Amino acid sequence: MPIVNRIADFSADMTEWRRHLHTIPELGFDCPKTAAFIAERLREFGVDAVHEGIAQTGIVALIEGSEPGPTIGLRADFDALPIHEETEVDYASTHPGKMHACGHDGHTTMLLGAARYLAETRRFAGRVALIFQPAEESGGGADVMVQEGILDRFDISEVYALHNAPGFEPGGFYTTPGPLMAAVDTFHIDIQGVGGHGAMPHETCDPVIAACGIAQAIQTIVSRNHYALDDLVVSVTQIHTGTVDNVIPDTAYLNGTVRTFDPRVQQMVQERMTAIVAGHAASYGVTAELRYDIGYPATINDSDKAGFAADIAREISGENRVVADAGREMGAEDFAYMLLKRPGAYLFLGQGDTAGLHHPKYNFNDEVAPVGASFFARLVERAQPLVMAEGA
């Protein structure tokens, strides 16, 4: 892999940073140890400014280039997941019930590597804004940082981000122009019935049967209410009810996720789910309340920026190791909020044959960190090149 030589020189340092971050996973917006470590490294690198306390523990660091020009934004998320780690590595989580099971420790390390290189060399025009973000997994930290004004405050004109990809060749990249990842909504259904003895169901209004009926009927939204070529996922992921074999309970609860790309499809799902819940409640003689929470929007790459980023990826990893039209997928990502406000692109970086994301045995592949750092560095240098003086 033709990674940047200077970044290769300190790749061992990057591994050390990443493994330290892996030991101190923190959740949501409450990431003080992680943020302190990032800020300390940035100041060691000699960046021009470190703005802390954005979205509670988020950071924006600025590096000035060697000539005037616009500001390009590079983003890394740094929150972890509420999962008990099972990797058995000697740098495993020291925070019980929390781990970096999505590789955000690697994302942060790659951006720190790019920061060190860019602060040393400054072979670009304008300015780079390094965005270190909490609460990607839950809470929409990207949205909060946008709402707190980072794009306007730091005059960021375009934004880019990477995510690690288990199962894809290590050091390879993939992305796609336009829609890349889905919008994600969450639904909650609370059913109130009348419980009683399991041997006397005629004296009850059974919420268990109502829950089963609603769960099955919801699936017809995909099979019967939308055009088959429109991407849509509706999944019931939780049903909670009952305590013992001979008691019909009073209540039941259903929960699940909806993934869409088209706002019209999203609206249709919400309307049909409302009708299904109300209709089944009436037919089973129970009451049911639907709470439908709109979540992250679809992640939509700017077509030109995605093409440009793919060209940079080819420069780093080679023509045959970059897929620029990989198609879209049903996962979600709060970087979508930044892409709603600024043109940019989101790419995936292959990790090789590892456990999957959000798995208790997942561990970021340190060998690809210099690849990601080199991508970020070259992206800045190519997007905002220096204008050499005539005759130089």
N, C-alpha and C positions, 0 to 999 in steps of 0.2 A: 504494500500500500504506500503510495507516495505522500505520506503525511509530511507536514512541515518539519524540517530538520530541527529547528529550535524547540518545537513542541516535543519531538521525540526525545530530545536531550533531558527534559524534565518529566518524562512519562512515569518514572518511579515515584516522583513527588505526587503526581496525580493519583496514583494507586494508593498512596498513603492518605491523601485527603479523602478519597472516596471511602476507604475502609474505616476511617475515623467517623465520617458522617453515618456510615452504616451502623455504628455502635450506638448512636444517639438519636434514633428515630423519634420524631415528634408529629403530632396530629393537627390538622386543620390550620387555624391561624396562630395557634399557641406553639411557636417554634423558636423560643429564645436562644437555646444553645446552638441550634443550626445557624440562625441568623448571626450570632456573635462570631462563630467560626468563619462564616463567609466574609463578614465585614473585616475581620482581622487579616485574612488573606489578601483581600483587595487593597487594604492600606499598605501591606507589605509590598505589593506589586507596584505601588506608586500611581494608582489611578488618580484622576484629578478631583473627583468628588465622590463621596459615599453618602447617599440619602437614605436614612433608616426610618423605621416606624411607619412605613406605608402599608396599609391593610394589616396593621398591628405589627407584624414581624417582617414584612416585605422590604426589599432593598432595591434601589436604582443607583447604579454606579456609572459615572461618566468618564470617558477617555477622549481627550481632544486629539484630533489628527494633526498632521503637519501643514495643512492648508485649510482655508475656509470651505464650508460645504454643509450639506444637510445632516440630520441625525438618523442613524439606523438603529433599530431596537432588536436585541437578541434576548430571548426569554428562556429561563429554566425554572421549573417548579421544584420545591424541596420538601413537601410534606410526605408523611409516611402513611401506613395503614394500620388499623386495629387488628392485627393478626399475630398470633404467637409463632415466632420464627422456628423453623426446623432444619436450617442449613447445616448446623454443627460446625461452621467455620470458626476460627479462633477470634474473629472480629464480629461475631454475631451481636445482635441487639442486647444492650444492657438495660433496656426499658421493657419490662415484662408486658406482653400483650401488644407490643408495637413493633413493626418492622418495615424496612424499605423493600416491600414486595412488588413495587412497580418501577423500581430503578430510578427514582427521583434523586437518589444520592449520586448516581452516574450522570444524570442531566446536569446537576449542579457542578459536578467535577469538570465536565466538558466545558461549561461556560467559564469556570474559573481558569482552566487551561488557556482558553482563548483570551481571557482578560490579561493574563500574565504576558502572553506573547504580544498582544496589541499595545499594552502599556510600555513594553520594552522597545518596540519597533516603530510604531506610529506611522506606518507606511500607507496611510489613507488620508483622504480629505474629510473635512467635517468632523463628525463626532459619533461615537458609538455609545448607546445607552444599554447597559447590562441590567436586565430585569430579573431579579430573583424573587420568585413568587410563592407564597404559602397557599394552602387550602385549595389545591386542584381537585383532590379526591372528593371533597365535600365542602360546600360553602362558597364556591365560585370566587376564589381569590383573584382570578384575572379580572372578573367583573368589578370587584371592589377596587382594585388598583386603577382600572379605567375610570370608575366613578370618582375616585379621589384625584383624578386629573393628570395622571402621569404622561399620557400621550401629548396633551397640550402643554403641560408644565415644562416638559423637556423637549418639546418640538419634534417629536418622533414622527418620521415620515413613512416608514415601512417597518414591518416586524417579522421575525422568523423564529422558529422553534424546532427542536428535535425530540423524538421519543424513541426509546429503545424497542426493538422488535425481536423477541425470542422466536426461534424457528426459522428465521431468515438468515442467509449466509452472513457470517461476521464481517463487519466493515462494509457491507452492501447497503444501498439506500433504496427506498421506494416512496413514491408520492403520487399525486394525480392533480391535474388542474381542476378547478371548480370544487364541487362538493366532495369532501374526503371522509368525514365522519358525521354521524347522525345527531339530530337533536334528541335530548333525553328528557322524558317526563316521568313522574311517579304517581301512582294512584294508590289510595287507601280506601277500603270499604269496611265500614263498621255495621254489623248486623245485630239488631236487637230482637230476640224472640221471646218465647215463654218456655222455660225449661220444665223438667219433670222426670218422672221415673222412666227408665228405658223400656220397661215392659208395658207402658201405657202411653204410647206416642200420640194417641187421639186426644189426650188432655194437654198437649203442648202445641206450640208453633215452633217447629224445629229449625234453628238457625244453621245446623250442620247441612241439612238437605238444601237449604237456600244458598249456602255458600258454594256447595258443589254445583248447583244449577247456574249460579252467576259465573263461576269460574269457567264452565264449559261454554256458556253463551258468549262470554267475552271473546273467545277464540273465533267466533263467527265474524267478528269485525274484520279480521284479516282474510278469512276465506270467502266472505260473501258481501262485504261492504266497500271494498276498495279495488281499484284496477290492478290486475295481477302484476303488471310491470312496474308499479310504484313500490319502492322499498318501504316495508313496514314490518315492525316486530311488536307484538303485544304478548308479554309473558307474565303470568301469575307466578310469583316466586315465594309467597308465604300464605299459608292458611293456618290460623291458630284458633282452636276451640276445644272445649271439653276437658275433663279431668279424670274420668273413670268410666268403666265399661257399662255401668247400669244407670247412668244419669245423662239425660239429654240436657245440654247446657242452655243458658239464657242467651249467650252472645257468641259471635264468630267474627273473625277479622281476616281480610284478604289484602294483599299488597303485591305490587308488581311494577313493571317498567314498560314504557312505550318508546319506541325509537322510530323517528321519521326524518325525512328531508324536506318535504313540501309542507308549508304552513296550512294549506288547505286540507291535506291528509290529517295533520295534527288536529285541526278543528273538528273534522269529521269523527275522529276517534273519540274525542271528548264528548261530542253530542251523542254518539251511539252508546257510549258507556253509561252516560247519564240516563238514557232511556232504558237500557237493559237493567240497570240496578233498580230503577223505580218499578219497572214492569215485573221483575222477578220478586221484589219485595211484596207487591200486591198479590201476586199469584200464590205465594207461600204464606201469606198472612203475617209477615214480619215487617219491621221497619229497617231501612238501610240508608246509610249516609255515605255518599261518595265525596272524597276529597281528591281533587286532581291538581297536582302541583306541576307547573311549567318549569322545566329545568334548563340546562345548557342548550343554547341554539346549535344548529348544525355548524360544523367547522368547514368553511368554504375558502379554499385557496384562490388567490388572484391568479388567473391563468398565466399571465406574463411572468409574475414573480415565481410561480412554481416551475416554469420552464427554465428561468434563470438559475434558480436554486438547484435544479437537476443538473444543469451544466457544471455548476461548481462541484456537485457531488461526483460527477464523472471525472473531473480534474483530480479529485482526491483519490477515488477508488477505482477508476477505470470505466470505460464505456460499457462493458458487459456486466458490470456489477451494480448498475443503476436502472431501476424500472420507473419510468417517468409517467406512465399511464396505468397504474396498478388498479384503478377502480376504487370505489368507495366501500366503506365498511360501517357496521352498525354500532361500533363503540362511540364514545362521546369524550369531549375534551373542552375545558373551559377557555383554552386559548382562542376559541371561537369568538369570545367577546372582543378580543383585540383585533381579530380579523374583520369584525363588523365595522370597526372604526378606521382601520388602516389597511392598505394592501400589504400582502405578505404571503408566506407559505409555511406549511407544517410538513415535516418529513419524518420518516421512520428510518432508524439505523439498526441493521441486523446485529443480533447478539450470538447467533449460532444455536447449537442444540442445548438449550437450557430449559429449566422448568418454566411454566407459563407465568404471565403477569398475574399478580394477586394470589400467587401460590405460596404456601409457607416455606417452600424450598427454593424460591427464586433468589438469584444473586446476579447482580449486574456483571457483565464480562469486562474486566478492567483492560483487556487488550484492545478494545475498540474505543476507549476514551480518547486517545490521541487522534483518532480518525474524526470523531465528532468535534473536538477542539479545532482541528485543522480546517474542517468544513466551515465553522463559524468565522475563523480568522480570514480565510480566503474569500468568503462571502463579503466581508466588510471591505477588503482590499479591492475586489472586483466591482462591487457596487458603487464604491466611492473612491476611484483611483486618483492618485496624485497627478496633477498636470505639470509635467516637467518643463522647466524654462527652456526656451529655444536655444539650441546649441548645447544643451546639457548632455 
